[in-house]
Amino acid sequence: MTVLLCDVGGVLIENPWIETARAMGTQHGKQEAVVFEALTRLSRELDGGRLSLAEFHGRVCAELGLHVEFSAFKRALESSLKKVPSVWGAVDSLRRERGARVVALSNMSREVWKSLQERFDIGSLFSSEVLSFELGILKPDPAIYIEAVKRADAQPGACLFVDDIVENIEAARALGIKAYLARRPEDTASFLRSALD
């Protein structure tokens, strides 16, 4: 059976930086696009395990010239963590009803993963997890895909990777992993329901 390698942010949960940027921009008179760009760019250090959430918050505020209490920033981030119900349900169905092996393959920070565990028990969706903060490696580095395939105990050609970022999809395909670019949740859920037949 094909193994599903599944991204988390932007696939199973909404991209949290979109809503966080909207909230911060509105409250502090900054353009949402400018805040989103800073959050997204600086989050690579957070997701790579090189910054704590508090350090990330400090860097974001310094770059954007904002004075936001850490507690308020953390609350805004946590409130932006929302399931994508159609995709979440499709992945859960593959796991429970069809016995698919599902591996989380995500650029993810320790703090966000902990929140997702506490709020949604996200770990129950996966047989194993390959998370950037644990490895210090971020997609699209080939090493993180190789580790995911290894943990899945599979060959690259037996794996299907789902992600919402083109560069990450291209990196997977370069290794011989089948890949699907998640654009619209309904399309992704429909694809997943039929992909592992």
C-alpha positions as CSV (number, residue, x, y, z in Angstrom):
1,M,0.0,0.0,0.0
2,T,1.2,3.5,-0.7
3,V,2.4,5.5,2.3
4,L,1.0,9.0,2.7
5,L,3.6,11.7,3.7
6,C,1.5,14.6,4.8
7,D,2.4,18.2,5.5
8,V,0.5,19.8,8.4
9,G,0.4,23.6,8.2
10,G,-1.6,24.7,5.1
11,V,-2.9,21.1,4.5
12,L,-4.3,19.6,7.7
13,I,-4.5,23.0,9.5
14,E,-5.0,26.4,8.1
15,N,-1.7,28.4,7.6
16,P,-1.6,30.0,11.1
17,W,0.5,33.0,9.8
18,I,-2.3,34.2,7.6
19,E,-4.7,34.9,10.6
20,T,-1.9,36.0,12.9
21,A,-0.7,38.5,10.3
22,R,-4.2,39.8,9.8
23,A,-4.7,40.3,13.6
24,M,-1.3,42.0,14.1
25,G,-1.7,44.2,11.1
26,T,-5.2,45.4,12.1
27,Q,-4.2,46.0,15.7
28,H,-1.0,47.8,14.9
29,G,-1.6,49.6,11.6
30,K,0.7,47.5,9.5
31,Q,0.0,46.1,6.1
32,E,-1.1,42.5,6.5
33,A,1.2,41.4,3.6
34,V,4.2,42.9,5.2
35,V,3.5,41.2,8.5
36,F,2.8,37.9,6.8
37,E,6.1,38.0,4.9
38,A,8.1,38.6,8.0
39,L,6.3,35.9,10.0
40,T,6.8,33.4,7.1
41,R,10.4,34.2,6.5
42,L,11.5,34.3,10.2
43,S,9.4,31.2,11.0
44,R,12.1,29.1,9.2
45,E,14.4,29.7,12.2
46,L,11.6,28.8,14.6
47,D,10.6,25.7,12.7
48,G,14.3,24.6,12.4
49,G,14.5,24.6,16.2
50,R,17.0,27.5,16.2
51,L,14.6,30.0,17.9
52,S,12.1,29.5,20.8
53,L,8.7,31.1,20.3
54,A,9.6,33.9,22.6
55,E,12.8,34.6,20.6
56,F,10.8,34.5,17.4
57,H,8.3,36.9,18.8
58,G,11.2,39.3,19.7
59,R,12.7,39.1,16.2
60,V,9.3,39.7,14.5
61,C,8.5,42.7,16.7
62,A,12.0,44.2,16.2
63,E,11.8,43.8,12.5
64,L,8.3,45.3,12.2
65,G,8.8,48.0,14.9
66,L,5.9,46.6,16.9
67,H,5.4,46.5,20.7
68,V,3.3,43.3,21.2
69,E,3.2,41.5,24.5
70,F,4.4,37.9,24.1
71,S,1.3,36.6,25.8
72,A,-0.9,38.4,23.3
73,F,1.2,37.2,20.4
74,K,1.0,33.6,21.7
75,R,-2.8,33.8,22.1
76,A,-3.2,35.2,18.5
77,L,-1.1,32.3,17.2
78,E,-2.9,29.6,19.2
79,S,-6.3,31.0,18.2
80,S,-5.3,30.8,14.5
81,L,-4.7,27.0,14.7
82,K,-7.7,25.6,13.0
83,K,-8.3,22.2,11.4
84,V,-9.1,22.0,7.7
85,P,-12.0,19.6,8.3
86,S,-12.3,18.0,4.8
87,V,-8.6,17.1,4.6
88,W,-8.3,16.1,8.2
89,G,-11.3,13.8,7.8
90,A,-9.9,12.3,4.5
91,V,-6.5,11.5,6.2
92,D,-8.2,10.1,9.3
93,S,-10.4,7.9,7.1
94,L,-7.4,6.6,5.1
95,R,-5.7,5.7,8.4
96,R,-8.7,4.1,10.2
97,E,-10.7,2.6,7.4
98,R,-8.0,1.6,4.9
99,G,-5.1,1.0,7.2
100,A,-2.8,3.5,5.4
101,R,0.5,4.4,7.0
102,V,0.5,8.2,7.4
103,V,3.7,10.1,8.2
104,A,3.7,13.7,9.2
105,L,6.4,15.5,7.2
106,S,6.2,19.1,8.3
107,N,8.2,22.3,8.9
108,M,6.9,22.8,12.4
109,S,8.0,24.5,15.6
110,R,8.0,22.6,19.0
111,E,5.5,25.1,20.5
112,V,3.0,24.8,17.6
113,W,3.2,21.0,17.6
114,K,2.6,21.0,21.3
115,S,-0.5,23.2,20.9
116,L,-1.8,21.0,18.1
117,Q,-1.3,17.9,20.3
118,E,-3.2,19.5,23.2
119,R,-6.0,20.9,21.2
120,F,-6.6,18.3,18.5
121,D,-4.5,15.2,19.4
122,I,-2.9,15.5,16.0
123,G,-0.4,12.8,16.7
124,S,-3.2,10.2,16.5
125,L,-3.4,10.8,12.7
126,F,0.1,9.5,12.2
127,S,2.1,6.3,12.5
128,S,5.2,8.5,12.8
129,E,6.3,12.1,12.5
130,V,9.2,13.8,10.8
131,L,9.2,17.3,12.2
132,S,11.7,20.0,11.3
133,F,12.3,21.2,14.8
134,E,13.4,17.8,16.0
135,L,15.8,17.2,13.1
136,G,17.0,20.8,12.5
137,I,16.3,20.2,8.8
138,L,13.6,22.0,6.8
139,K,11.8,21.2,3.6
140,P,12.8,21.4,0.8
141,D,16.2,19.9,2.0
142,P,16.3,16.3,0.5
143,A,17.5,14.9,3.9
144,I,14.1,15.4,5.5
145,Y,12.3,13.5,2.8
146,I,14.8,10.7,3.0
147,E,14.2,10.5,6.7
148,A,10.5,10.4,6.2
149,V,10.7,7.5,3.7
150,K,13.1,5.7,6.1
151,R,10.6,6.0,9.0
152,A,7.8,4.9,6.7
153,D,9.9,1.7,6.0
154,A,9.1,2.2,2.3
155,Q,10.7,3.0,-1.1
156,P,10.3,6.6,-2.4
157,G,8.1,5.4,-5.3
158,A,5.7,3.9,-2.8
159,C,5.1,7.2,-1.1
160,L,2.7,10.0,-1.8
161,F,3.6,13.4,-0.5
162,V,1.0,16.2,0.0
163,D,2.1,19.8,0.6
164,D,0.9,23.3,-0.2
165,I,4.3,24.7,-1.3
166,V,5.5,24.2,-4.9
167,E,9.2,24.0,-3.9
168,N,8.5,21.3,-1.4
169,I,6.6,19.3,-4.0
170,E,9.4,19.7,-6.6
171,A,12.0,18.5,-4.0
172,A,9.9,15.3,-3.3
173,R,9.5,14.5,-7.0
174,A,13.2,14.9,-7.6
175,L,13.7,12.0,-5.1
176,G,11.1,9.8,-6.9
177,I,8.3,10.5,-4.4
178,K,4.9,11.0,-5.9
179,A,3.5,14.4,-4.9
180,Y,0.3,16.4,-4.9
181,L,0.2,20.2,-4.5
182,A,-2.6,21.1,-2.1
183,R,-4.4,24.2,-3.3
184,R,-8.1,23.9,-2.4
185,P,-9.1,21.8,0.6
186,E,-12.1,20.2,-1.2
187,D,-9.9,19.1,-4.1
188,T,-7.2,17.8,-1.8
189,A,-9.7,15.8,0.2
190,S,-11.3,14.4,-3.0
191,F,-7.8,13.5,-4.3
192,L,-6.9,11.7,-1.0
193,R,-10.1,9.7,-0.9
194,S,-9.2,8.2,-4.3
195,A,-5.3,8.3,-4.3
196,L,-4.5,5.3,-2.2
197,D,-6.9,2.8,-4.0
